[in-house]
Amino acid sequence: MQEAIGHSRDIKKRIASVRGISLLLDFDGTLSPFVRMPGKAFLPASTRRLLLKIIQKVPVGIITGRSLDVIKKKVTIPGIAYGASHGIEWDFGLGEKQNKLSKEVAAIFTVLNREVGLLVKRHPAVLRENRPFGITFHYHACPRKDWPAIKRDVIRLLWPINSNKNIKIFWERQTVDIVSRSSGTKGDIALSLHRHFLKSSGKKLLPIYIGDGITDEDAFTVLKNIGLTIRVGKSKASVAQYFLKKQSEVNQFLTFLASQIIY
């Protein structure tokens, strides 16, 4: 059962009992507030100041569905490590690396891109993001009266790939993410990044992961037994241990965290 961060007596005790922490953060809806146009997501100045303070003491990584090139341009904080495109590409400070899409997944994405193009023609207010290793589109900007018809079209679009074990579909809050399952997940990259931090620091670190949605559940799952997992927004379906009520509370938690770091 999820516990509200503000009501937890456990957090401070756990942080104080370890030699160090690693901080892993989602971007959209976690560091960046929700924006109607996905391309306009940004890192608030107050959050940037907190991260600049925290990274002086502990390793920080950002794990996102956005491409590596895009997330680096939005964050621009020296020393931060990145896991991007749902784990397909990454930069832990040793140069950019990426997994390759299988031929099967690449062929599926070619067909899906064409189908999404037709969806956008039928519903011009659908917002399509340009992502090199996946397909993402949003219909929250469409008139609500059109949502039922869009949902029916999306279901038809996704039907041929619903059972494909190499594809993962995230459908939440009028956003659809279609990604390669075989090339990595946020859980895979979160664990890899934490292990990198362990090796580079020479300490036993407590991983803290904060994310806001269904795409973060893989990371919550792999880290819940070894660290602290925090969801932005309470959800009974989430495996995260704790929750923040809303995105604006992320800065409050980061402020608290900065006050606890004395290593």
C-alpha positions as CSV (number, residue, x, y, z in Angstrom):
1,M,0.0,0.0,0.0
2,Q,1.4,3.4,-1.0
3,E,2.2,5.9,1.8
4,A,2.2,9.6,1.4
5,I,5.8,11.0,1.6
6,G,4.7,13.8,3.9
7,H,3.4,11.3,6.4
8,S,6.3,8.9,6.3
9,R,8.6,8.5,9.3
10,D,10.7,6.0,7.5
11,I,12.2,8.2,4.8
12,K,14.6,10.2,6.9
13,K,15.6,7.2,8.9
14,R,16.5,5.2,5.8
15,I,18.4,8.0,4.2
16,A,20.4,8.5,7.5
17,S,21.2,4.8,7.8
18,V,23.0,4.5,4.5
19,R,26.4,5.6,3.2
20,G,24.9,7.4,0.3
21,I,22.1,7.6,-2.2
22,S,21.6,7.6,-6.0
23,L,18.8,9.8,-7.3
24,L,16.9,8.7,-10.4
25,L,14.2,10.9,-11.9
26,D,11.7,10.9,-14.7
27,F,11.3,14.1,-16.6
28,D,7.8,14.8,-18.0
29,G,5.3,15.2,-15.2
30,T,8.0,14.8,-12.5
31,L,10.7,17.4,-13.1
32,S,8.7,19.3,-15.7
33,P,5.1,20.3,-15.0
34,F,2.4,19.1,-17.4
35,V,2.2,21.1,-20.6
36,R,-0.3,20.8,-23.4
37,M,2.4,20.9,-26.0
38,P,4.9,18.2,-25.2
39,G,7.7,20.0,-27.0
40,K,7.4,22.9,-24.5
41,A,8.2,20.7,-21.4
42,F,10.9,22.4,-19.4
43,L,13.1,22.2,-16.3
44,P,11.9,25.0,-13.9
45,A,14.7,27.3,-12.6
46,S,13.9,26.4,-9.0
47,T,14.3,22.6,-9.8
48,R,17.5,23.3,-11.6
49,R,19.0,25.1,-8.6
50,L,18.0,22.1,-6.4
51,L,19.6,19.6,-8.7
52,L,22.8,21.6,-9.0
53,K,23.0,21.5,-5.2
54,I,22.2,17.8,-4.9
55,I,24.6,16.7,-7.6
56,Q,27.5,18.1,-5.6
57,K,26.9,15.4,-3.1
58,V,25.2,12.4,-4.8
59,P,24.9,11.0,-8.3
60,V,21.8,12.0,-10.3
61,G,20.3,10.4,-13.3
62,I,17.3,11.3,-15.5
63,I,15.4,8.4,-17.1
64,T,12.9,9.4,-19.8
65,G,11.1,8.3,-22.9
66,R,12.5,11.3,-24.7
67,S,15.5,10.9,-27.0
68,L,18.9,11.5,-25.6
69,D,19.5,14.5,-27.7
70,V,16.3,16.2,-26.7
71,I,16.6,15.5,-22.9
72,K,20.2,16.8,-22.8
73,K,19.1,20.1,-24.4
74,K,16.3,20.5,-21.9
75,V,18.4,19.8,-18.8
76,T,21.9,21.0,-19.5
77,I,23.3,20.3,-16.0
78,P,26.9,19.1,-15.9
79,G,27.4,15.7,-14.4
80,I,23.9,14.3,-14.8
81,A,23.6,10.8,-16.3
82,Y,20.9,9.9,-18.7
83,G,18.8,6.9,-19.7
84,A,16.7,7.9,-22.7
85,S,14.2,6.5,-25.2
86,H,12.8,4.1,-22.5
87,G,16.3,2.6,-22.0
88,I,17.4,2.3,-25.7
89,E,20.0,5.0,-25.5
90,W,22.1,6.3,-22.6
91,D,25.0,8.4,-21.5
92,F,26.4,7.7,-18.0
93,G,29.3,10.2,-18.5
94,L,31.4,7.8,-20.6
95,G,30.0,8.6,-24.0
96,E,26.7,8.1,-25.7
97,K,25.5,4.5,-26.3
98,Q,22.5,2.8,-27.7
99,N,20.8,-0.5,-28.3
100,K,19.6,-1.3,-31.8
101,L,16.0,-2.0,-32.7
102,S,15.5,-5.5,-34.0
103,K,14.6,-5.9,-37.7
104,E,11.1,-7.1,-36.6
105,V,10.5,-4.1,-34.4
106,A,11.8,-1.7,-36.9
107,A,9.4,-3.1,-39.5
108,I,6.5,-2.9,-37.1
109,F,7.3,0.8,-36.4
110,T,7.4,1.5,-40.1
111,V,3.9,0.3,-40.5
112,L,2.7,2.0,-37.3
113,N,4.2,5.3,-38.3
114,R,2.1,5.1,-41.5
115,E,-1.0,4.2,-39.5
116,V,-0.4,7.1,-37.0
117,G,0.0,9.4,-39.9
118,L,-3.5,8.4,-41.1
119,L,-4.9,8.9,-37.6
120,V,-3.5,12.4,-37.5
121,K,-5.2,13.1,-40.9
122,R,-8.5,11.9,-39.5
123,H,-8.0,13.9,-36.2
124,P,-5.8,16.9,-37.0
125,A,-5.6,18.0,-33.3
126,V,-3.7,14.8,-32.4
127,L,-0.1,15.7,-31.4
128,R,2.6,13.4,-32.7
129,E,6.1,13.5,-31.3
130,N,9.2,12.8,-33.4
131,R,11.0,10.1,-31.5
132,P,13.7,8.0,-33.2
133,F,13.2,4.7,-31.3
134,G,9.4,4.7,-30.6
135,I,6.1,6.2,-31.5
136,T,4.3,8.7,-29.2
137,F,1.2,10.7,-29.8
138,H,-1.3,12.6,-27.6
139,Y,-5.0,13.5,-28.0
140,H,-5.6,15.5,-24.9
141,A,-5.6,18.7,-27.1
142,C,-8.5,17.3,-29.2
143,P,-12.1,18.3,-28.4
144,R,-13.5,16.0,-25.7
145,K,-16.4,15.1,-27.9
146,D,-13.9,13.5,-30.3
147,W,-12.2,11.3,-27.7
148,P,-14.5,8.3,-28.1
149,A,-13.9,8.2,-31.8
150,I,-10.2,8.6,-31.4
151,K,-10.1,5.8,-28.8
152,R,-11.8,3.5,-31.2
153,D,-9.3,4.4,-33.9
154,V,-6.4,3.9,-31.5
155,I,-7.7,0.5,-30.5
156,R,-7.9,-0.6,-34.1
157,L,-4.4,0.7,-34.7
158,L,-3.0,-1.2,-31.7
159,W,-4.9,-4.4,-32.2
160,P,-2.3,-6.2,-34.5
161,I,0.5,-5.6,-32.0
162,N,-1.3,-6.1,-28.6
163,S,0.2,-9.6,-28.1
164,N,3.6,-9.0,-29.5
165,K,6.2,-9.7,-26.8
166,N,8.7,-7.3,-28.4
167,I,6.4,-4.3,-28.2
168,K,5.2,-2.5,-25.1
169,I,2.3,-0.1,-25.2
170,F,1.8,2.6,-22.6
171,W,-1.7,4.3,-22.8
172,E,-2.3,6.8,-20.1
173,R,-3.9,10.3,-19.8
174,Q,-4.7,10.5,-23.5
175,T,-1.1,9.7,-24.4
176,V,0.1,6.6,-26.2
177,D,3.7,5.4,-26.1
178,I,4.7,2.5,-28.3
179,V,8.2,1.3,-27.5
180,S,10.5,-1.7,-28.1
181,R,10.4,-4.1,-25.2
182,S,13.3,-6.2,-26.5
183,S,15.7,-3.2,-26.6
184,G,15.3,-2.2,-22.9
185,T,12.9,-0.6,-20.5
186,K,13.0,2.2,-17.9
187,G,13.5,-0.6,-15.3
188,D,16.5,-2.0,-17.2
189,I,18.2,1.3,-17.6
190,A,17.4,2.4,-14.0
191,L,19.1,-0.7,-12.6
192,S,22.1,-0.3,-15.0
193,L,22.5,3.3,-14.0
194,H,22.3,2.5,-10.3
195,R,24.9,-0.2,-10.7
196,H,27.1,2.3,-12.5
197,F,26.8,4.7,-9.6
198,L,27.6,1.9,-7.2
199,K,30.8,1.0,-9.1
200,S,31.9,4.6,-9.6
201,S,31.3,5.7,-6.0
202,G,32.6,2.6,-4.3
203,K,29.7,2.9,-1.8
204,K,26.6,1.0,-1.1
205,L,24.0,3.4,-2.3
206,L,20.2,3.6,-1.7
207,P,18.5,4.3,-5.0
208,I,15.6,6.8,-4.9
209,Y,13.4,6.8,-8.0
210,I,10.7,9.4,-8.7
211,G,8.3,9.1,-11.6
212,D,4.7,10.0,-12.4
213,G,3.1,7.3,-14.6
214,I,2.7,3.9,-16.1
215,T,6.0,4.2,-18.0
216,D,7.8,4.3,-14.7
217,E,6.3,1.1,-13.3
218,D,9.1,-1.1,-14.7
219,A,11.6,1.0,-12.7
220,F,9.4,1.0,-9.6
221,T,9.3,-2.8,-9.8
222,V,13.1,-3.5,-10.1
223,L,14.0,-1.0,-7.4
224,K,11.3,-1.4,-4.8
225,N,13.2,-4.1,-2.8
226,I,16.5,-2.2,-2.8
227,G,15.5,1.5,-2.7
228,L,12.8,4.1,-2.3
229,T,10.2,4.4,-5.1
230,I,8.0,7.4,-5.3
231,R,5.1,8.1,-7.6
232,V,3.9,11.6,-8.4
233,G,0.1,11.2,-8.0
234,K,-1.4,8.4,-5.9
235,S,-2.4,5.2,-7.8
236,K,-3.8,2.0,-6.3
237,A,-2.4,0.2,-9.4
238,S,1.2,1.4,-8.8
239,V,3.9,-0.7,-7.2
240,A,5.7,2.4,-5.9
241,Q,6.1,2.5,-2.2
242,Y,5.3,6.2,-1.6
243,F,3.5,9.0,-3.4
244,L,3.6,12.7,-3.8
245,K,0.1,14.2,-4.3
246,K,1.1,16.4,-7.2
247,Q,4.0,17.5,-9.4
248,S,4.6,20.7,-7.4
249,E,5.6,18.6,-4.4
250,V,8.6,17.2,-6.2
251,N,10.6,20.3,-5.4
252,Q,9.5,20.1,-1.8
253,F,10.9,16.5,-1.6
254,L,14.1,17.6,-3.4
255,T,14.5,20.4,-0.8
256,F,14.0,17.9,2.0
257,L,16.5,15.6,0.3
258,A,19.1,18.3,-0.1
259,S,18.8,19.0,3.7
260,Q,19.5,15.4,4.5
261,I,22.6,14.9,2.4
262,I,25.6,15.3,4.7
263,Y,28.1,12.9,3.2
